[in-house]
Structure formats: structure tokens, C-alpha cells
Amino acid sequence: AAAGTREFVQREVLPTVEYLRRHLDIGDARGARRKARACGFALFTERILIRALSGEETTALDVFFDRILLYEDWRPPYADPDPPLKARAKLVKISAMAFSPFATTIFLDFDARPCVADFAARLAPLVGAAAGGVDVALTNKFDGQDRLEVSDHLRLEHNSACVVFDSTSPRTAAFLDLYIRAFKGLNKRNGEARDQPALTVALRRAALGEIGLNHADMAPTLFCRNKISETVSCDAGCALVHKPQKHDLSFKTFVVGSRDTGASAVAMMLDALKLGPRCDVAARLRARDAYARAGDAAVAVAAAAPCRGGVDVFAVLARGL
């Protein structure tokens, strides 16, 4: 999916197309470099963006992609006005999943880079009849998430840079509709522009509720990500590799505090120091629940004790000022 400006196409889309051609020897869908390929490629984008491209750039996309779908053609005419670009780009992304032209869909962000030409053959069996009726396969975002009970597992975010769908399943369709509505609701309510929170809401409701969505986790050896894979490299034998993202914070550090007191910023700064050992994910969830429900920080302090000495960061900062 691509939304926004011509600069995004030049920086992300066209280099990815060239990478697939040059390094994986994947031919075009049409034209002089056309060759048979094992899977189709579709680009979901905006009409306004296509119109901003040069003729050469448009041709490069047209000959490579089997299908180019325009968001404006799929957006309901009665829908609310679209949000600003940062959030609209995510809405285009989720819509690309929902309106896929394929029976089995492998959605990739442009920073999810295939390592081998047969990556689709390795990913497609994760869903559908071959996988026992799995509707969607995606990767965990945090180390240790795979070891949690289902209810806790689904409370945590999953990564959306690579998601595999059985697009023929009515459960998948219902889940993606819920995903779109959750994103719009969160964005309207609090300006949320990331798509993972809405994915968390939709996945939990669809999997634990009436939809009965069947979801599976993608192995970190299949999609290499720096927070859950021992090695992040195509040399590790994975099918795809994902570059680090600024929102992809580990659970090495957590700060318990009231809203708007700077706790999240402090957690990010401490996390950047790469201190260890890691805090157990389940312990973090228990700590968050205890504080949110009863204002009890004792559980958090107990969880942090084996990791490092407790420090009143705000008191230290106050003395420094």
C-alpha cells in the first residue's frame, strides 16, 4: 500500500520494485521484461498520488504490478472525511488488506523485504485449508509474547508489516471490517495514527468473540524482526526480513505512572540504554493491571526488583533542575 506524496514512491516503492527485479529475479507482469512468476503483485494506492508521478514512474509501476487498485474506488461514498495523511496512510493500508484481489493475500509493508524469490510459497501455507482453517497469520511484536495464555497474548500488539490472510474466509472479511472500524474509532477519539492498536482491538474481539477468527503466529525464523529473532538477516534462512521501527519498543523497561506525567518518554529513554535483564512480559501485564485497577504500584516494583534498582526518576530530575 502507498499513500501520501511522490517522495514516498521514489523512496520506498520504486526501490522495492527494483530490488525484486534485480536481486530476486522476479519479472514484470507485462512488457519487455515479462516472465512467468509464482504469485501476483498488487499495489493499493491513491488516485491523487498516481497523478503526481512522472510518466516514467507510472510506467515502472504499471508494468510490474498485476493490479493497481485505487483507494478512492473502494472508499464508501458515505464515509466520514479522511483523516490527515499520517493516519490516512494507515487507512489505505488496512483497506489494501480488506479489498485484496487474491484468494490468499500476503500483505507487506515496504520495509518488509523478501529474502528469497519463493517467499510466497513459504508464507501461503500458513492460512487456509493447508493450515487447518487458519484465517490470518501474523508476527508477535514482543519477545515472550508467544508463551502467554491466549487472553494475555491477544492483549498485546502484533506487528502488521507482514500479514497473511485467507481472503476467501468470511471470518477474515468480518475481522478486516472490524479492523477498519476500530482504526477510525481510535483515530477519531484520541488521534491515534498507528494501525497496531486497532489491530489489537480487532484481533482480540474477532478471535475471542462471535466471529471466531482463527489466527496463528508467524515464526520469527520465517519473518526476521529485531525484537523476536535471534538473527535479523536473510542469511539466517528466513523468507523476509524487517528493519527496526521507532514504535517497536521492547519490554526491557517499563515505567508505571499517571497519564501525562512523562512516563512513556522516560521508558523510551531508559530502554535506549539497553539495560538488562529483560522484564517478563506476563509480569508487566500484571503490573499494569494492578496499577490501572487499584493504583497499586507494588506489583510493578516487585517485578522490576530483579532487573535493576528502583529509582525515583522524577525526583532525580527535579534535583538536577
C-alpha positions as CSV (number, residue, x, y, z in Angstrom):
1,A,0.0,0.0,0.0
2,A,1.2,3.5,-0.8
3,A,-0.3,6.8,0.2
4,G,0.9,10.4,0.5
5,T,3.4,12.0,-1.7
6,R,5.5,11.3,-4.8
7,E,8.6,11.3,-2.5
8,F,7.3,8.1,-0.8
9,V,7.0,6.3,-4.1
10,Q,10.6,7.4,-5.0
11,R,12.0,6.5,-1.6
12,E,10.1,3.2,-0.9
13,V,8.0,1.8,-3.7
14,L,10.3,2.1,-6.8
15,P,13.4,0.8,-4.9
16,T,11.4,-2.2,-3.7
17,V,10.3,-3.0,-7.2
18,E,13.9,-2.7,-8.5
19,Y,15.0,-4.9,-5.6
20,L,12.5,-7.6,-6.5
21,R,13.6,-7.5,-10.2
22,R,17.3,-7.3,-9.7
23,H,18.1,-9.3,-6.6
24,L,15.3,-11.9,-6.7
25,D,14.9,-12.1,-10.5
26,I,11.1,-11.5,-10.3
27,G,9.9,-10.4,-13.8
28,D,7.3,-7.9,-14.7
29,A,3.6,-8.6,-15.1
30,R,3.7,-7.2,-18.7
31,G,6.1,-5.6,-21.1
32,A,9.5,-6.5,-22.4
33,R,10.7,-7.9,-19.0
34,R,7.6,-10.0,-18.5
35,K,8.1,-13.5,-17.3
36,A,6.0,-16.2,-15.5
37,R,6.0,-15.8,-11.8
38,A,4.6,-17.9,-8.9
39,C,2.5,-15.2,-7.4
40,G,0.8,-11.9,-8.4
41,F,1.6,-8.5,-7.0
42,A,-0.9,-5.7,-6.4
43,L,-0.4,-2.1,-5.3
44,F,-3.2,-0.3,-3.4
45,T,-2.7,3.4,-3.6
46,E,-4.5,6.8,-4.1
47,R,-5.5,8.4,-7.4
48,I,-4.0,11.7,-6.3
49,L,-0.7,10.0,-5.8
50,I,-0.7,8.3,-9.1
51,R,-1.4,11.7,-10.8
52,A,1.6,13.2,-9.1
53,L,4.1,10.7,-10.6
54,S,6.1,11.2,-13.8
55,G,5.3,9.1,-16.9
56,E,8.4,7.0,-16.3
57,E,7.5,6.3,-12.7
58,T,3.9,5.4,-13.6
59,T,5.1,3.0,-16.3
60,A,7.5,1.3,-13.9
61,L,4.6,0.5,-11.6
62,D,2.2,-0.4,-14.3
63,V,4.5,-3.0,-15.9
64,F,5.4,-4.6,-12.6
65,F,2.2,-4.9,-10.7
66,D,-0.6,-7.2,-11.9
67,R,-3.2,-4.9,-10.4
68,I,-3.1,-1.3,-9.2
69,L,-6.2,-0.5,-7.1
70,L,-7.2,3.0,-6.1
71,Y,-8.4,3.7,-2.6
72,E,-11.0,6.2,-3.9
73,D,-12.7,3.5,-5.8
74,W,-13.2,1.3,-2.7
75,R,-13.9,4.0,-0.2
76,P,-17.7,4.2,0.6
77,P,-19.1,7.5,-0.7
78,Y,-20.9,8.0,2.6
79,A,-17.8,7.6,4.7
80,D,-16.6,10.2,7.1
81,P,-13.9,12.6,5.8
82,D,-10.5,11.0,5.7
83,P,-8.0,12.0,8.5
84,P,-4.7,13.8,7.8
85,L,-2.0,12.0,5.8
86,K,-0.3,10.1,8.7
87,A,-3.5,8.4,9.7
88,R,-4.9,8.2,6.1
89,A,-1.8,6.2,5.0
90,K,-2.7,3.6,7.6
91,L,-6.4,3.6,6.5
92,V,-5.2,2.9,2.9
93,K,-3.0,0.1,4.3
94,I,-5.9,-1.6,6.1
95,S,-8.1,-1.1,3.1
96,A,-5.5,-2.9,0.9
97,M,-5.9,-5.9,3.2
98,A,-9.7,-5.7,3.1
99,F,-10.0,-5.4,-0.7
100,S,-7.3,-7.7,-1.8
101,P,-7.9,-9.2,-5.3
102,F,-6.3,-12.5,-4.3
103,A,-7.7,-15.6,-2.6
104,T,-4.6,-15.8,-0.4
105,T,-3.1,-12.5,0.5
106,I,0.3,-11.7,1.8
107,F,0.4,-8.1,2.8
108,L,3.8,-6.5,3.0
109,D,4.9,-3.1,4.2
110,F,7.7,-1.7,2.0
111,D,10.2,-2.2,4.8
112,A,9.4,-5.9,4.9
113,R,11.9,-7.2,2.4
114,P,11.6,-10.7,0.8
115,C,14.9,-12.6,1.1
116,V,14.1,-15.3,-1.5
117,A,12.0,-15.4,-4.7
118,D,9.8,-18.2,-3.3
119,F,8.8,-16.3,-0.2
120,A,5.1,-16.5,-1.2
121,A,5.3,-20.3,-1.4
122,R,6.6,-20.4,2.1
123,L,4.0,-18.0,3.5
124,A,0.8,-19.0,1.8
125,P,0.5,-22.4,3.5
126,L,0.2,-20.6,6.9
127,V,-3.5,-20.0,6.2
128,G,-6.5,-21.7,4.6
129,A,-7.1,-25.4,4.3
130,A,-3.4,-26.3,4.3
131,A,-3.2,-24.8,7.8
132,G,-6.3,-26.4,9.2
133,G,-8.6,-23.4,8.6
134,V,-6.3,-20.6,9.9
135,D,-7.7,-17.2,8.7
136,V,-4.8,-14.9,9.4
137,A,-1.1,-15.4,10.3
138,L,1.0,-12.5,11.7
139,T,4.0,-12.0,13.9
140,N,4.3,-11.2,17.5
141,K,5.6,-7.8,18.3
142,F,7.3,-8.6,21.6
143,D,9.8,-11.2,22.8
144,G,8.0,-13.7,25.1
145,Q,4.5,-13.0,23.7
146,D,4.2,-16.5,22.2
147,R,4.4,-18.0,25.7
148,L,1.5,-16.2,27.1
149,E,-2.0,-17.6,27.6
150,V,-4.4,-16.6,24.7
151,S,-6.2,-13.9,26.6
152,D,-3.0,-12.2,27.6
153,H,-1.4,-12.9,24.2
154,L,-4.1,-11.0,22.4
155,R,-3.9,-8.0,24.7
156,L,-0.5,-7.2,23.2
157,E,0.1,-5.7,19.8
158,H,1.1,-7.8,16.8
159,N,3.3,-6.5,14.0
160,S,1.5,-5.6,10.8
161,A,4.4,-5.3,8.4
162,C,3.7,-8.8,7.1
163,V,0.3,-10.4,7.5
164,V,-1.1,-13.5,5.6
165,F,-4.8,-13.8,5.0
166,D,-7.2,-16.4,3.7
167,S,-9.2,-13.8,1.8
168,T,-11.9,-16.3,0.9
169,S,-12.9,-16.7,4.6
170,P,-16.0,-14.8,5.8
171,R,-14.3,-14.7,9.2
172,T,-11.4,-12.8,7.6
173,A,-13.8,-10.3,6.0
174,A,-15.5,-9.7,9.3
175,F,-12.2,-9.2,11.1
176,L,-10.9,-6.7,8.5
177,D,-14.2,-4.8,8.6
178,L,-13.7,-4.6,12.4
179,Y,-10.1,-3.5,11.9
180,I,-11.1,-0.6,9.7
181,R,-13.9,0.5,12.1
182,A,-11.5,0.2,15.1
183,F,-8.9,2.3,13.4
184,K,-11.4,5.0,12.5
185,G,-12.8,5.0,16.0
186,L,-9.5,5.3,17.8
187,N,-8.3,8.0,15.4
188,K,-11.5,10.0,15.9
189,R,-11.4,9.6,19.7
190,N,-7.8,10.3,20.5
191,G,-6.0,11.0,17.2
192,E,-4.3,7.6,17.2
193,A,-2.4,7.3,13.8
194,R,-0.8,3.9,14.3
195,D,-2.6,0.8,13.0
196,Q,-1.3,-1.7,15.6
197,P,-3.6,-0.6,18.4
198,A,-6.7,-1.0,16.1
199,L,-5.3,-4.4,15.0
200,T,-5.1,-5.4,18.7
201,V,-8.7,-4.4,19.3
202,A,-10.0,-6.2,16.2
203,L,-7.9,-9.3,16.6
204,R,-8.9,-9.8,20.2
205,R,-12.6,-9.2,19.5
206,A,-12.6,-11.4,16.4
207,A,-10.7,-14.3,18.0
208,L,-12.5,-14.3,21.3
209,G,-15.9,-13.2,20.2
210,E,-18.6,-14.4,17.9
211,I,-16.6,-14.1,14.7
212,G,-14.4,-17.0,15.8
213,L,-11.4,-15.9,13.9
214,N,-8.6,-18.5,13.7
215,H,-5.2,-16.8,14.0
216,A,-1.7,-18.2,14.0
217,D,1.7,-16.7,14.9
218,M,4.3,-16.5,12.2
219,A,7.6,-18.0,13.3
220,P,10.4,-15.5,13.9
221,T,12.6,-17.7,11.8
222,L,10.3,-17.1,8.9
223,F,9.9,-13.3,9.2
224,C,13.1,-11.9,10.9
225,R,12.4,-9.0,13.2
226,N,15.0,-7.5,15.6
227,K,12.8,-7.8,18.7
228,I,11.9,-11.5,18.4
229,S,14.5,-13.1,16.1
230,E,18.0,-14.2,17.2
231,T,19.4,-13.1,13.9
232,V,17.9,-10.4,11.7
233,S,19.4,-11.3,8.3
234,C,18.4,-13.0,5.1
235,D,21.4,-15.3,5.7
236,A,19.5,-16.8,8.6
237,G,17.3,-18.6,6.2
238,C,14.1,-16.6,6.7
239,A,11.7,-15.7,4.0
240,L,11.5,-12.0,4.8
241,V,13.4,-9.5,7.0
242,H,12.1,-6.4,8.7
243,K,14.1,-3.3,9.6
244,P,13.7,-1.9,13.1
245,Q,10.9,0.6,13.6
246,K,10.8,3.5,16.0
247,H,7.5,2.4,17.6
248,D,8.8,-1.2,18.1
249,L,9.8,-0.9,21.8
250,S,10.8,-4.0,23.7
251,F,9.7,-4.7,27.3
252,K,13.1,-4.3,28.7
253,T,12.0,-1.2,30.5
254,F,8.6,-0.1,31.8
255,V,7.5,2.9,33.9
256,V,4.3,3.0,35.9
257,G,2.8,6.4,36.3
258,S,-0.3,8.5,35.8
259,R,-1.3,9.9,32.4
260,D,0.6,12.9,31.0
261,T,3.4,12.7,33.6
262,G,6.1,11.8,31.1
263,A,6.3,8.1,32.0
264,S,6.3,6.9,28.4
265,A,9.1,9.3,27.4
266,V,11.2,8.1,30.4
267,A,10.6,4.5,29.5
268,M,11.8,5.1,25.9
269,M,14.9,6.9,27.2
270,L,15.8,4.1,29.6
271,D,15.1,1.5,27.0
272,A,17.6,3.1,24.7
273,L,20.3,2.3,27.2
274,K,19.8,-1.4,26.5
275,L,19.8,-2.3,30.2
276,G,19.1,-5.9,31.2
277,P,17.9,-8.4,32.1
278,R,14.5,-8.2,30.3
279,C,11.4,-7.9,32.4
280,D,9.0,-10.8,31.9
281,V,6.1,-9.8,29.6
282,A,3.4,-11.5,31.8
283,A,4.8,-9.7,34.9
284,R,4.5,-6.4,33.0
285,L,0.8,-7.1,32.2
286,R,0.1,-8.0,35.9
287,A,1.8,-4.8,37.0
288,R,-0.2,-2.6,34.5
289,D,-3.5,-4.2,35.6
290,A,-2.7,-3.7,39.3
291,Y,-1.9,0.0,38.8
292,A,-4.8,0.7,36.4
293,R,-7.5,-1.0,38.5
294,A,-6.4,-0.1,42.1
295,G,-3.5,2.3,41.8
296,D,-1.2,-0.4,43.3
297,A,2.4,0.1,42.1
298,A,3.7,-2.6,44.5
299,V,3.4,-5.3,41.8
300,A,5.4,-3.2,39.4
301,V,8.1,-2.5,41.9
302,A,8.3,-6.2,42.7
303,A,8.6,-7.1,39.0
304,A,11.4,-4.6,38.5
305,A,13.4,-5.6,41.6
306,P,15.3,-8.5,40.0
307,C,16.1,-6.3,36.9
308,R,17.6,-3.2,38.4
309,G,17.5,-1.0,41.4
310,G,14.4,1.2,41.7
311,V,15.0,4.9,41.1
312,D,12.5,7.8,41.5
313,V,13.4,9.3,38.1
314,F,11.3,12.4,38.6
315,A,12.9,13.2,41.9
316,V,16.3,12.9,40.4
317,L,15.3,15.2,37.5
318,A,13.9,17.7,40.0
319,R,17.1,17.8,41.9
320,G,19.0,18.3,38.7
321,L,16.8,21.3,37.8
